[in-house]
Amino acid sequence: MATQTEQGAQNGNHQGKGTAVVTGASSGIGAVYADRLARRGYDLLLVARDGERLNSVAERLRQQTGRHVEIISADLTVKADLRRVEERLRADRAITMLVNNAGVGATAALIDSDIDALEKMIDLNVTSLTRLTAAVLPGLVERGAGAVINISSIVALSPETLNGTYSGTKAYVLNLTQSLRHEVGGKGVRVQAVLPGATSTTFWDRAGLAIQHLPSQIVMSADDMVDAALAGLDQGELITIPSLLDAADWEQLNSARQHLQPNLSHSVPAARYRSAVAG
């Protein structure tokens, strides 16, 4: 059976779909997204710190797909670089998709962590993602089309796993995406949060835990992860968890969350707290 990428090529799926912006595109998940989106007919604007590696990815994709591929070498934790990318996203009307993939992780406990490194992680995982999304959304809404894909993580649902600050940044990404669906879902803009499990990339080395130390049965390749995520996008999923065997498990969790909402805010404390005070 032909793969999803092969089927796109066989169908002559090279008509212009606008420009997809992919952050953290010089390697790993971002580089795979760049490859898949180019083969789906998107031109690309690739963003990453490592200009040399980014240029290598861009040149390969130009040769293999014939798409227009532009790069911006930028460190999204540096305000001047971030503003430069924001301005481009705000001004370029050809942009039809943003993949917020750039991010770093942490594995040590809070008390054992470098607080400056954690602050930089928050800047990248939360602040830059928010600002880039805010920059691109008005144009997508105005044109009534486009997509924002936010790469979260399964740790958004499992704060006991890895570093709590890292988990918190990814929970933020999940919550923001759910809120964006409420804000712009009826205006022609698709949003998706992708929650990968352990994925075979250099992420783990930078986070301080070599991937060789993880059980092989929990580690997915970046190619498989991105292909699953794009299949979820095609199916209209708001939340895509590539490793989750039964989608009903997520639906059950989300339904329980929504069930709580009517009872999260009342004018008086719950009875169990009133009785405690009275006693």
Secondary structure as UniProt FT lines:
FT   HELIX           4..10
FT   TURN            11..12
FT   STRAND          19..23
FT   TURN            25..26
FT   HELIX           28..39
FT   TURN            40..41
FT   STRAND          43..48
FT   HELIX           51..65
FT   STRAND          69..73
FT   TURN            76..77
FT   HELIX           79..91
FT   TURN            93..94
FT   STRAND          95..100
FT   HELIX           110..112
FT   HELIX           115..122
FT   HELIX           123..128
FT   HELIX           129..143
FT   STRAND          147..151
FT   HELIX           154..156
FT   TURN            159..160
FT   HELIX           164..184
FT   HELIX           185..187
FT   STRAND          190..194
FT   STRAND          199..200
FT   HELIX           203..207
FT   HELIX           211..213
FT   HELIX           216..218
FT   STRAND          220..221
FT   HELIX           222..234
FT   TURN            235..236
FT   STRAND          239..240
FT   TURN            242..243
FT   HELIX           247..260
FT   HELIX           261..263
FT   HELIX           271..278
//
